[in-house]
C-alpha cells in the first residue's frame, strides 16, 4: 500500500499542473486505477483476516472495474 500511496501522491501533484486536457484525463484515470487497486487490496486483506464475509460480488466488482479502466488506458495510447 505504501507504493500505491506514493504513486497516488505523485499523480495528484501532476494533476495540479497545467497540462493538456488529454493528459489531464489520463492522469485522472490513473488516479482512479490506483484507488481501485488500493480498495481491492484492502478488501483482500479484510477477506484473508476473516473480517469480511467472502463474496464473489466484491471480487468481481473490483476486477471488472480495474480491467475496464485498463482497457480505456490502452485505447488512449
KOLLUM-115231 format. One line per field, with one value per residue (C-alpha): residue number from 1; chain; x, y, z. Coordinates in Angstrom, 3 decimals. Each point is the difference from the previous one (the first is absolute). Layout:
nr = NUM, ... $
kette = A, ... $
xx = X, ... $
yy = Y, ... $
zz = Z, ... $
This chain:
nr = 1, 2, 3, 4, 5, 6, 7, 8, 9, 10, 11, 12, 13, 14, 15, 16, 17, 18, 19, 20, 21, 22, 23, 24, 25, 26, 27, 28, 29, 30, 31, 32, 33, 34, 35, 36, 37, 38, 39, 40, 41, 42, 43, 44, 45, 46, 47, 48, 49, 50, 51, 52, 53, 54, 55, 56, 57, 58, 59, 60, 61, 62, 63, 64, 65, 66, 67, 68, 69, 70, 71, 72, 73, 74, 75, 76, 77 $
kette = A, A, A, A, A, A, A, A, A, A, A, A, A, A, A, A, A, A, A, A, A, A, A, A, A, A, A, A, A, A, A, A, A, A, A, A, A, A, A, A, A, A, A, A, A, A, A, A, A, A, A, A, A, A, A, A, A, A, A, A, A, A, A, A, A, A, A, A, A, A, A, A, A, A, A, A, A $
xx = 0.000, 2.932, 0.990, -3.597, -0.292, 3.243, -1.258, -3.284, 1.808, 2.103, -3.048, -1.929, 2.933, 0.127, -3.711, 0.610, 2.353, -1.097, -0.177, -2.009, -3.522, 0.884, 2.893, -2.230, -2.607, 2.655, 1.365, -3.513, -0.439, 3.299, -1.173, -3.157, 2.117, 2.166, -3.058, -1.647, 3.161, 0.261, -3.672, 0.388, 3.083, -1.773, -2.933, 2.329, 1.714, -3.323, -1.073, 3.171, -0.314, -3.553, -1.514, -1.921, -2.352, 1.099, -1.909, 0.545, -1.796, 2.725, 2.872, -1.827, -0.776, 3.592, 1.430, -2.552, 0.573, 3.774, -0.076, -2.442, 2.277, 3.055, -1.780, -0.776, 3.607, 1.265, -2.355, 1.388, 3.541 $
yy = 0.000, 2.306, 0.096, 0.396, 3.003, 1.433, -0.430, 1.593, 2.939, 0.519, -0.224, 2.461, 2.415, -0.490, 0.720, 3.404, 0.987, 1.858, -2.888, -0.707, -1.364, -3.450, -0.290, 1.224, -2.640, -2.713, 1.163, -0.116, -3.530, -1.051, 1.487, -2.085, -3.053, 0.500, 0.523, -3.157, -2.048, 1.297, -0.746, -3.488, -0.734, 1.288, -2.285, -2.980, 0.756, 0.102, -3.180, -1.842, 1.301, -1.294, 3.397, 0.107, -2.751, -1.726, 1.303, -0.430, 3.272, 2.170, -1.853, 0.100, 3.689, 1.073, -2.169, 1.147, 3.658, -0.405, -1.870, 2.521, 2.874, -1.815, -0.430, 3.712, 0.857, -2.324, 1.562, 3.429, -0.964 $
zz = 0.000, 0.644, -3.671, -1.197, 2.326, -1.372, -3.569, 0.930, 1.583, -3.150, -2.258, 2.135, -0.215, -3.771, -0.324, 1.615, -2.823, -3.092, -2.437, -3.131, 0.350, -1.398, 2.459, 2.841, -0.879, -0.074, 3.354, 1.459, -1.316, 1.574, 3.302, -0.290, -0.764, 3.095, 2.181, -1.332, 0.576, 3.563, 0.678, -1.452, 2.117, 3.109, -0.806, -0.539, 3.311, 1.863, -1.761, 1.041, 3.561, 0.099, 0.745, -3.278, -1.076, -3.186, -2.960, -3.681, -0.640, 1.522, -1.641, -3.310, 0.433, 0.647, -2.762, -2.580, 0.873, -0.182, -3.319, -1.489, 1.003, -1.366, -3.344, -0.086, 0.771, -2.750, -2.531, 0.827, -1.036 $
